[in-house]
C-alpha cells in the first residue's frame, strides 16, 4: 500500500471521476483492511515517538493533518481509529465549529494559528480554515472578492508552515451522497447515535452539488507542491481509516526521523547512579 | 478488581507502609494483567463516548485525572497505555513543566485553571498544582507560610471543581527508590530512551526522603472527601496501567451516564431524508 496513489493530480478537479470506495493497491476486503490498519500500529507509534523525541531540537519538526469532508464522511472516525493508534501525549486535536463572536472579529486564519501543533507534535484539524472557502462560499457569507483572496492567503499560510518545519497533510474524505444518506439514516435508527444527528445536516445535504463545486474549486486552487491534497476514498470506513494510516506512516517515514543522541555523558551518569549514597 | 482498595485512608500517611508492587484483588501475573487492561478497553471507550455525548447538556460532566509521582513512576506510560484506550477527541492532556516567566507572575493555580477539561471531556494532568507543594517545598522556593496557604487553596479549588461537575481523580504513582534506579539505568542502556533521560533527575533522586515527606504531607492535607487520593502501586508497569484503568472505569460507571435522548422528531427527520429531491 502506497499513499502516493491518493494524491490529487494538479489541475481542474471533477470529484465525480474519483472512486469513493477503493484505491489501487489497498485491500478490497474489510477484515484484511482492519488487519492492515492494526498492523500499522507499532510502526506509527514508533515514528510518532521519534517525532516527539526531537521536540527540543533546533528546527524541531511537526505534522499537521487537515481533515475535510461532508457530514458523516468520518473525520471523527479517523481521529478515533487512526490517530488513536499513537500516544495521545503527542497529539493535538482541534475541532473547528462555527466561529465564535471573538473569532469573527479576526481574520479567518487567527483561530487556526492558535491551534497549530507545537514542536514534535502531530496536530489534527477536524474541519479547518477550508470551511472559510466552503460553507462560507455555499452560503455566500462573504463576498466573492474576499473568498478569492482567501485561496491565496491559505496557500501563503501553508507555505509558511512548511517553511517553519510543519509538514502539512491535507485529506479530503470523499463519500457519495448515497453513503451520506445511509449514515444519516443509521444515526436515526440507533439511540446510541442520536447525539451525533443534527437536523441542520439535512439542510446542508440539500446543497450537495454546491458543496461539491466549492470543494472542487478549493481543491484545485490550494493543491500546491508543498502542501498537496490527498483524496481519501471514504465510502468504506475501514478503507478510509487505513488510507490515512498509510498516508501518516509514509509522511513520518519521509521525514528521516532518528532517535536523538544523548546530550550527556552516558558512562558518567551511570557511575553517578551506581555509586550514590544509600537512599532510604 | 475494584478501585476502592486503592483509596488512601484518611489521616497521617506513611508511604513506606504501602506496597508498590501489588493490590488486593488485582492480578499478580503480567500476562493476566495486560489481558485485563485490554479487556477494559471496550467499556472504557463506551463510557467515555457517553461522557462526550452529554457535553451540550446543562451541567455537563467532565473528569480530571491528576497524575503525580517521582520521575520514572510512569505518568507518561499511563497516558499512553490507559488514557490511550479511549477516543483522543474526548481527552485533553496537559504536562506541567517548570512554570514560564508569565506563569510565575500569577498565582500557582492560574495555569492550572486554563488547562481544565471542557464539558464532556476527560482532562489528564501529567504533574499538576501539586508540584507547588512538592518540588517547591523540597527546594524551599516558597516560604513556609505560602506553602501552608496552598494546601487550603488546593482543597478549595478542587471542591469548586467538583461543585461545577468536574469529577477529580487524583493518583499518586507509588514506586520504590530501587525501581527508580533500575528505570534510570535502563534509559542509559537503550539509545531509544536517551531522550527521556535528564541528568537533573539524579539530583532530584538524591532528595528522595525529602520528596517522600513532602508527598506524605500533601497527601494527608489534600485527601478530602470530595477529591480523595488513590495510591497506585507502580513498581510494575502493567499493574499501574491496569489499576488506573479500573479506577477510570469505576469513576465513569459511578457517574450514571446514559445516551442522550433525541432533541428532534426522529420520524420527521427520517421522512425528510426518504422524500428528498434527487441529489446529483
HADDOCK unambig.tbl for C-alpha pairs under 7 A between the chains (distance, minus, plus):
assign (segid A and resid 53 and name CA) (segid B and resid 195 and name CA) 6.06 0.50 0.50
assign (segid A and resid 79 and name CA) (segid B and resid 89 and name CA) 6.84 0.50 0.50
assign (segid A and resid 80 and name CA) (segid B and resid 87 and name CA) 4.91 0.50 0.50
assign (segid A and resid 80 and name CA) (segid B and resid 88 and name CA) 6.26 0.50 0.50
assign (segid A and resid 80 and name CA) (segid B and resid 89 and name CA) 6.96 0.50 0.50
assign (segid A and resid 84 and name CA) (segid B and resid 87 and name CA) 6.39 0.50 0.50
assign (segid A and resid 84 and name CA) (segid B and resid 88 and name CA) 5.99 0.50 0.50
assign (segid A and resid 87 and name CA) (segid B and resid 80 and name CA) 4.93 0.50 0.50
assign (segid A and resid 87 and name CA) (segid B and resid 84 and name CA) 6.40 0.50 0.50
assign (segid A and resid 88 and name CA) (segid B and resid 80 and name CA) 6.28 0.50 0.50
assign (segid A and resid 88 and name CA) (segid B and resid 84 and name CA) 5.99 0.50 0.50
assign (segid A and resid 88 and name CA) (segid B and resid 88 and name CA) 6.28 0.50 0.50
assign (segid A and resid 89 and name CA) (segid B and resid 79 and name CA) 6.86 0.50 0.50
assign (segid A and resid 89 and name CA) (segid B and resid 80 and name CA) 6.97 0.50 0.50
assign (segid A and resid 89 and name CA) (segid B and resid 93 and name CA) 6.51 0.50 0.50
assign (segid A and resid 93 and name CA) (segid B and resid 89 and name CA) 6.50 0.50 0.50
assign (segid A and resid 177 and name CA) (segid B and resid 279 and name CA) 6.95 0.50 0.50
assign (segid A and resid 185 and name CA) (segid B and resid 270 and name CA) 6.57 0.50 0.50
assign (segid A and resid 188 and name CA) (segid B and resid 266 and name CA) 6.24 0.50 0.50
assign (segid A and resid 188 and name CA) (segid B and resid 270 and name CA) 6.95 0.50 0.50
assign (segid A and resid 192 and name CA) (segid B and resid 259 and name CA) 5.80 0.50 0.50
assign (segid A and resid 194 and name CA) (segid B and resid 261 and name CA) 6.95 0.50 0.50
assign (segid A and resid 194 and name CA) (segid B and resid 262 and name CA) 5.42 0.50 0.50
assign (segid A and resid 195 and name CA) (segid B and resid 53 and name CA) 6.07 0.50 0.50
assign (segid A and resid 195 and name CA) (segid B and resid 260 and name CA) 6.25 0.50 0.50
assign (segid A and resid 195 and name CA) (segid B and resid 262 and name CA) 6.72 0.50 0.50
assign (segid A and resid 199 and name CA) (segid B and resid 269 and name CA) 6.85 0.50 0.50
assign (segid A and resid 208 and name CA) (segid B and resid 279 and name CA) 6.85 0.50 0.50
assign (segid A and resid 209 and name CA) (segid B and resid 280 and name CA) 6.31 0.50 0.50
assign (segid A and resid 259 and name CA) (segid B and resid 192 and name CA) 5.81 0.50 0.50
assign (segid A and resid 260 and name CA) (segid B and resid 195 and name CA) 6.28 0.50 0.50
assign (segid A and resid 261 and name CA) (segid B and resid 194 and name CA) 6.97 0.50 0.50
assign (segid A and resid 262 and name CA) (segid B and resid 194 and name CA) 5.43 0.50 0.50
assign (segid A and resid 262 and name CA) (segid B and resid 195 and name CA) 6.72 0.50 0.50
assign (segid A and resid 266 and name CA) (segid B and resid 188 and name CA) 6.22 0.50 0.50
assign (segid A and resid 269 and name CA) (segid B and resid 199 and name CA) 6.85 0.50 0.50
assign (segid A and resid 270 and name CA) (segid B and resid 185 and name CA) 6.57 0.50 0.50
assign (segid A and resid 270 and name CA) (segid B and resid 188 and name CA) 6.93 0.50 0.50
assign (segid A and resid 279 and name CA) (segid B and resid 177 and name CA) 6.96 0.50 0.50
assign (segid A and resid 279 and name CA) (segid B and resid 208 and name CA) 6.84 0.50 0.50
assign (segid A and resid 280 and name CA) (segid B and resid 209 and name CA) 6.33 0.50 0.50
